[in-house]
Amino acid sequence: MSNGVVSSNPDPISTDSLKVFIGYDPKEDLAYEVCNYSLSKRASIPIQVSAIKQGELRQKGVYWRERGKLESTEFSFSRFLTPYLADYKGWAMFVDCDFLYLDDIKKLADLVDDKYAVMCVQHDYTPKETTKMDGAVQTVYPRKNWSSMVLYNCGHPKNRVLTPEVVNKETGAFLHRFQWLDDDEIGEIPFVWNFLVGHNRVVDGDESTFPKAIHYTLGGPWFEQYKDCEFGDLWLSELDEYRKDSLKKAES
């Protein structure tokens, strides 16, 4: 669902619209719905939201790699098909489903710079936990969580490397560390657009540190063991609003 206007224009941001691809995993269906709802209802620009569903990609013959033991979600690698799914045109965003948006996505879209191939929050993040979500193994690697929310300049020549063949065969290191790019082709976004629960902190009196998009990277309130996590109350409030809004639409 989307409160934003859906646009089919292939060059999104240049016409004040944006293609958004959200990673989908059946075990986090509610997380996906709330992420979509929170993003869409606050959007003041036209957006086109699509779920990246592994099953559908397999049926279309564009995703066929076997799932590895360390893949905590179904979109661990399929996320890198974003430029391909956007037909290598314009700008598009990929985001994990375990996000809660608290601000207008237009403010993020306004940050794009065509000189970059991708733009993301460049976390310096080494988790202390050995597990996340519902028992998934917590892996540690350079540039961890950079790929969890990415603005792709889909028309950039370097991103044409991300074909289905490459996404299906390349290593996690190559993909998650953006090794198809030079460092100066990776633009930086303020951390508040990928605010890691348990890692980033709000500084009292400093509004610039308050999250615009909360990332429940260790697990969110849709899992019983994380129902009392930091900022969990905001997610549960959004879930309640989403359900009420869905009920109203179903009854109308």
Secondary structure, DSSP 8 states (H G I E B T S, - for coil): --SS-----SSTGGGT-EEEEEE--GGGHHHHHHHHHHHHHH--S-EEEEEE-HHHHHHTTS------TT--STTTTGGGGHHHHTTT-SEEEEE-SSEEE-S-HHHHHTT--TT-SEEE---------SEETTTEE----TTTTGGGEEEEETTSGGGGG--HHHHHHS-HHHHHTTTTS-GGGEEE--GGGGEETTTS---TT-GGGS-SEEE-TT--TTSGGGTTSTTHHHHHHHHHHHHHHHHHHHH-
